[in-house]
Amino acid sequence: MELVKVCELTIYTAADVFAQGEPLYKEIIKHAQEVKLAGGTVIKCIEGFASKKRGMGRAKSAAFSSEANLPIVIKIIDARERIEKLLPYLDNIGEKHFLVTLHDIEVLKTKYIRDHIEELHRMYEEE
């Protein structure tokens, strides 16, 4: 069993946060792909709070209302030096506030990764 040190970038935003006319989370994922980060996940949350209440408390019916300002969390995991390529972009994008955190973490290097590491590296280099 082998653990590998990587970096987790987490972005806390909301459904009503836009950048360049698109939802912020879509723009961030698109840019992360352009700089060839390993992968990302967008999580649509059911409720949260910040300077203003987000989620169910603001929506008449969150299941049917496009007005709901539901929280969204974006997680991207890669080597810190690769994640840092995204930071200047994040520093200058968005029409509303969002929160960015970075954490050094350890991930399990699974059998799949061990068996396919060379192929995965080639995919990064070719793109």
C-alpha positions as CSV (number, residue, x, y, z in Angstrom):
1,M,0.0,0.0,0.0
2,E,1.4,3.4,-1.0
3,L,0.1,6.9,-0.1
4,V,1.0,9.8,-2.4
5,K,1.1,13.5,-1.3
6,V,-1.1,15.7,-3.5
7,C,-3.0,18.9,-3.2
8,E,-6.8,19.4,-3.0
9,L,-8.2,22.6,-4.3
10,T,-11.7,23.3,-3.0
11,I,-13.9,26.2,-4.3
12,Y,-17.1,27.1,-2.5
13,T,-19.5,29.0,-4.7
14,A,-23.2,29.1,-5.6
15,A,-25.6,28.5,-8.5
16,D,-26.0,32.3,-9.0
17,V,-22.3,33.0,-9.3
18,F,-21.3,33.6,-13.0
19,A,-18.2,34.3,-14.9
20,Q,-18.1,35.5,-18.5
21,G,-21.9,34.8,-18.8
22,E,-21.6,31.1,-17.7
23,P,-22.0,29.5,-14.3
24,L,-18.7,29.9,-12.4
25,Y,-18.4,26.2,-11.8
26,K,-18.5,25.4,-15.5
27,E,-15.9,28.0,-16.3
28,I,-13.6,26.7,-13.6
29,I,-13.9,23.1,-14.8
30,K,-13.3,24.1,-18.4
31,H,-10.2,26.1,-17.5
32,A,-8.9,23.2,-15.3
33,Q,-9.2,20.9,-18.3
34,E,-7.4,23.5,-20.5
35,V,-4.4,23.6,-18.1
36,K,-4.6,19.7,-18.0
37,L,-5.3,19.1,-14.3
38,A,-5.9,15.5,-13.3
39,G,-9.6,15.8,-12.6
40,G,-12.4,17.7,-10.8
41,T,-15.8,17.1,-9.3
42,V,-18.7,19.6,-9.0
43,I,-21.0,18.9,-6.0
44,K,-24.4,20.5,-5.9
45,C,-25.4,21.0,-2.3
46,I,-28.8,21.3,-0.8
47,E,-28.1,24.1,1.7
48,G,-25.4,26.2,3.2
49,F,-24.8,29.7,4.6
50,A,-22.3,32.5,4.2
51,S,-22.9,36.2,4.3
52,K,-26.4,35.4,3.0
53,K,-28.4,32.3,3.5
54,R,-28.1,29.9,0.6
55,G,-30.3,27.0,-0.4
56,M,-33.7,25.8,0.7
57,G,-34.4,28.8,2.9
58,R,-34.4,31.1,-0.1
59,A,-36.3,29.0,-2.6
60,K,-40.1,28.6,-2.8
61,S,-39.4,25.0,-4.0
62,A,-35.8,24.1,-4.6
63,A,-36.8,21.0,-6.6
64,F,-38.7,23.1,-9.2
65,S,-37.3,26.6,-8.9
66,S,-34.5,28.0,-10.9
67,E,-34.3,30.9,-8.4
68,A,-32.7,28.7,-5.7
69,N,-29.2,29.9,-4.8
70,L,-27.9,26.5,-3.9
71,P,-24.3,26.1,-2.8
72,I,-21.8,24.4,-5.2
73,V,-18.5,22.9,-4.2
74,I,-15.8,22.2,-6.7
75,K,-12.9,19.8,-5.8
76,I,-9.8,19.4,-7.9
77,I,-7.0,17.1,-6.9
78,D,-3.5,17.1,-8.4
79,A,0.1,17.9,-7.6
80,R,0.4,21.3,-6.0
81,E,2.6,22.7,-8.8
82,R,-0.2,21.8,-11.3
83,I,-3.0,23.2,-9.1
84,E,-1.1,26.5,-8.8
85,K,-1.5,27.0,-12.6
86,L,-5.2,27.6,-11.9
87,L,-4.7,30.1,-9.1
88,P,-4.1,33.3,-11.2
89,Y,-7.2,32.5,-13.2
90,L,-9.3,32.1,-10.0
91,D,-7.8,35.3,-8.6
92,N,-9.3,37.3,-11.5
93,I,-12.6,35.6,-12.4
94,G,-16.1,35.9,-11.1
95,E,-18.7,38.5,-10.7
96,K,-19.5,37.6,-7.1
97,H,-17.4,36.3,-4.1
98,F,-16.4,32.7,-3.8
99,L,-14.0,31.0,-1.4
100,V,-10.9,29.0,-2.5
101,T,-9.0,26.6,-0.1
102,L,-5.9,24.5,-0.7
103,H,-5.0,21.5,1.4
104,D,-2.1,19.1,1.2
105,I,-3.5,15.6,1.4
106,E,-2.5,12.0,0.9
107,V,-4.3,9.6,-1.5
108,L,-4.0,5.9,-1.9
109,K,-2.1,4.9,-5.0
110,T,-4.5,2.1,-6.1
111,K,-3.7,-0.9,-8.2
112,Y,-5.3,0.7,-11.2
113,I,-3.0,3.7,-10.9
114,R,0.1,1.6,-10.4
115,D,-0.8,-0.6,-13.4
116,H,-1.6,2.4,-15.7
117,I,0.8,5.1,-14.5
118,E,2.8,5.3,-17.7
119,E,-0.4,5.5,-19.8
120,L,-1.8,8.2,-17.6
121,H,1.4,10.3,-17.9
122,R,1.3,9.9,-21.7
123,M,-2.3,11.2,-21.7
124,Y,-1.1,14.4,-20.0
125,E,1.8,14.9,-22.4
126,E,-0.2,14.3,-25.6
127,E,-3.1,16.6,-24.8
